[in-house]
């Protein structure tokens, strides 16, 4: 098991949550506990919320947490939400639970 590490980076127009390591049921509790404070910071002036997923593993529990984050961020007014570096495991899990289309709306396909 690899630990989950995250960093919250803010600037004038963007806030980014950079995740690295393993997002799994064994590692997600500290991030889940910080979820409310992370979401409350979104009420600031940033127009873009990015999730940088340089993770090496994600399981169904990590996928569920990420989906909760995305859903909650999606509800914030005047915010664009984007996934950066989505791993193949994330896309596979989204496909398995029929959320591929929804997840793809957060991925920049340029």
C-alpha positions as CSV (number, residue, x, y, z in Angstrom):
1,X,0.0,0.0,0.0
2,X,1.2,3.5,-1.0
3,X,0.2,6.4,1.2
4,X,-2.1,9.0,-0.2
5,X,-0.6,12.5,-0.4
6,X,-2.4,15.7,-1.4
7,X,-1.7,19.3,-1.7
8,X,-4.1,22.2,-2.1
9,X,-2.8,25.0,-4.4
10,X,-4.7,28.2,-4.9
11,X,-4.1,31.2,-7.1
12,X,-6.3,34.0,-8.4
13,X,-8.4,32.0,-10.8
14,X,-7.8,28.3,-9.9
15,X,-7.7,25.9,-7.0
16,X,-6.1,22.6,-7.5
17,X,-6.2,19.5,-5.4
18,X,-3.1,17.4,-6.3
19,X,-3.4,13.8,-5.3
20,X,-0.6,11.3,-5.5
21,X,-0.1,7.7,-4.2
22,X,-3.0,5.4,-3.7
23,X,-6.7,6.5,-3.4
24,X,-8.3,3.5,-1.8
25,X,-10.4,2.5,1.2
26,X,-7.2,2.1,3.2
27,X,-5.9,5.6,2.5
28,X,-8.9,7.9,1.9
29,X,-10.1,8.7,5.5
30,X,-7.8,11.7,6.1
31,X,-8.9,13.2,2.7
32,X,-12.5,12.5,3.4
33,X,-12.2,14.2,6.8
34,X,-10.9,17.3,5.1
35,X,-13.6,17.3,2.4
36,X,-15.9,19.9,4.1
37,X,-13.0,22.4,4.5
38,X,-11.9,21.8,1.0
39,X,-15.3,22.5,-0.4
40,X,-15.9,25.6,1.8
41,X,-12.7,27.1,0.4
42,X,-14.3,26.9,-3.1
43,X,-16.6,29.8,-2.2
44,X,-13.6,32.1,-2.9
45,X,-12.9,33.8,-6.2
46,X,-11.5,30.8,-8.0
47,X,-13.4,30.0,-11.2
48,X,-11.7,26.6,-11.9
49,X,-11.4,23.6,-9.6
50,X,-8.9,21.0,-10.7
51,X,-8.2,17.5,-9.4
52,X,-4.7,16.5,-10.5
53,X,-4.8,12.7,-10.2
54,X,-1.2,11.5,-10.4
55,X,-2.2,8.5,-8.4
56,X,-0.9,5.0,-9.0
57,X,-4.0,3.2,-7.8
58,X,-7.7,3.8,-7.2
59,X,-10.2,1.4,-5.9
60,X,-14.0,1.5,-5.8
61,X,-14.0,3.4,-2.5
62,X,-11.6,6.0,-3.8
63,X,-13.7,6.3,-6.9
64,X,-16.8,6.9,-4.8
65,X,-15.0,9.6,-2.8
66,X,-13.8,11.3,-6.0
67,X,-17.4,11.1,-7.5
68,X,-18.7,12.8,-4.3
69,X,-16.1,15.6,-4.6
70,X,-17.0,16.1,-8.3
71,X,-20.7,16.1,-7.6
72,X,-20.4,18.6,-4.8
73,X,-18.1,20.9,-6.8
74,X,-20.5,20.7,-9.7
75,X,-23.2,22.2,-7.5
76,X,-21.1,25.3,-6.7
77,X,-22.2,28.3,-8.8
78,X,-20.0,29.6,-11.5
79,X,-17.3,27.0,-11.1
80,X,-15.7,24.8,-13.8
81,X,-14.4,21.4,-12.6
82,X,-11.7,19.5,-14.4
83,X,-9.8,16.3,-13.9
84,X,-6.1,16.3,-14.8
85,X,-4.2,13.0,-15.4
86,X,-7.1,10.7,-14.9
87,X,-5.7,7.2,-14.5
88,X,-7.0,4.2,-16.6
89,X,-8.3,2.6,-13.4
90,X,-10.6,5.6,-12.9
91,X,-11.9,5.3,-16.5
92,X,-12.4,1.6,-16.1
93,X,-14.3,2.0,-12.8
94,X,-16.5,4.7,-14.4
95,X,-17.3,2.4,-17.3
96,X,-18.2,-0.5,-14.9
97,X,-20.8,1.7,-13.1
98,X,-22.1,3.4,-16.2
99,X,-20.6,6.8,-15.3
100,X,-18.2,7.1,-18.2
101,X,-20.1,9.9,-19.9
102,X,-20.4,11.9,-16.7
103,X,-16.7,11.5,-15.8
104,X,-15.7,12.5,-19.3
105,X,-17.4,15.9,-18.9
106,X,-14.6,16.8,-16.4
107,X,-11.7,15.7,-18.7
108,X,-10.2,18.1,-21.1
109,X,-9.9,16.1,-24.3
110,X,-7.6,18.5,-26.2
